[in-house]
Amino acid sequence: MTPVRVGPNRWVVEAMDTVFSLVVPNLGTAPGVPSVVAAIAADWRRTEARLSVFRADSEISRWRAGRLPEARLSDETRAVMRACDALSGLTGGLFSARRGSGYDPTGYVKGWALARAARALDGAGLTSYCIGGGGDIIARGLGPHGVPWRVGVAHPYRAHEFATIVTAIPGDDRPLAVATSGTAERGAHIVNPLDGWRPTRSSVTVVGHDIALVDAVATAALAAGRSGGDASAHLVASLGLEAVGFGEDGRVWWTPGMPDWALLPAGQG
């Protein structure tokens, strides 16, 4: 999990079963960035040790197995659990870490970790950066060429093609958060907690400013798509976010404000 510098302003970090990348333009004005990147990688390492359900020795796994009392959970783990419960309420149960007698916060942890990394860069006085991991992106300021960041969204049915490109709105100083949940790469891995339905050939890309929220809502919106894109779009819009997606029938849908962020793919919206 040691950061690997792969360019003058780019690092990659393997953590939490994915590869994270950090791009920080204009490093000449921020000589302390490498130490900040190292601190971010260390935070991701701690996050995995606490919250990975794929590690038997993680804090959350030991708690789930009854080997760690709840009173001994770290503040970070407790914060994630509270956030997951709140998101369950916001999404009407479509996002849930509680599966029967089990508990799995995986759908929230990656976005939460990216948000912590962004705050670390903010705290270091950096106003332009892009952090990505597992299909989720949080970016701020301008890219390396002095223009707003652009985030490509993979087409769920056409390999090596973009369905659209999301562009940060000029003049908006807030972070750009983009998260995609879909079946193209990992198959039917998302389950609707309410009825057990699994999407098999759809995707949802959600856009906003809070990557932890955007990431979780993308998962919930995908789970909501059994009867088409209307239910997914309604959920996203009700939370003040925007999205574009492909339903199980292959049709394109989007929320009313999404054209402000992207040139939308051909199809029915």
Buried (B, 14 or more C-beta within 10 A) or exposed (E): EEBEEEEEBBBBBBBBEBEBBBBBBBBEEBEEBBEBBBBBBBBBBBBBBBBBBEBEEBBBBBBBEEEBEEEEBBEBBEEBBEBBEEBBEBBEBBBBBBEEEEBBBBBBBBBBBBBBBBEBBEEBEBBBBBBBBBBBBBBBBBBBEEEBBBBEBBBBEEEEEEBBEBBBEEEEEEBBBBBBBBBBEEEEEBBBBEEEBBBEBBBBBBBBBBBBBBBBBBBBBBBBBBEBBEBBBEBBBEBEBBBBBBBBEEBBBBBEBBEEBBEBBEBEB
